[in-house]
Amino acid sequence: MTLEEGLELIKNYKNGLEKFLETLAEQSVQLGSEMIKTLSMNSRNEIKNLEAIEKALKRETKYESK
């Protein structure tokens, strides 16, 4: 897998998580407020982790290209 392919996977996963967060409120009746809070927090944390991985990968390629 190339760096570009990896970054594209991260981007797609982040987009999926963001869409999941958008639709989560609609499911509050079935899931309950505590579950919604937990899923929201976990998804936001996952997005932050993906962003950190993206930054690290991009920074690593800058050092390698010098």
N, C-alpha and C positions, 0 to 999 in steps of 0.2 A: 504494500500500500504506500502510495506517495503521500507527502505532506499535504498537498492540495486535496487529495481524496480524504485524508483524515480530518482536515479542517471542514470540508463539506459535510462529512458525517456529523461532526460536532454541531455545525450550523443547523442541519436538519433536525437533530435531536432537540436542540434548544427551541426551535420553532414548534416542534411537537409539544414540548412541555408548556410553552407559552399558550398554545391553543387549548391545552388541557386546563390550564388555570382559568382561561376565559370561560370555559363551559362548566367549570366546577360549581359555580354558584347555582346553576340551574338544577343541580343534583342534590341540593341541600336537604330537600324534604326526605329523600330516600336515605341519605348518608348521615345526616345529623350534623350539628354545628361543630362539635369537637373533631369529628373525622375530617370535615372540610378544612378546619384550621390546620390539622396535622398534614393533610395532603398538600395544602397550599405552602406551608413552611418547607416541607420536604422538596417540593418542586422548585421553589425559589432557591433553596440551598444547592440543588442539583445544577440549576442554571449558573449560579455563581461559581461552582466547581468547574463547569464546562468553560466558562469565560477565563478562569485561571489557567486551565490547560491550554486554551487557545493562545493566550499571552505568552506562556512558557514556550510553546512550540514556535511561535513567530520570533520570539527573542532568540531562541536557539539557532534558528536559521540565519539570523542576522550575524551572529558570532561566527558561524561556519562559513559564511560567504566572504568574510574578511581575509 
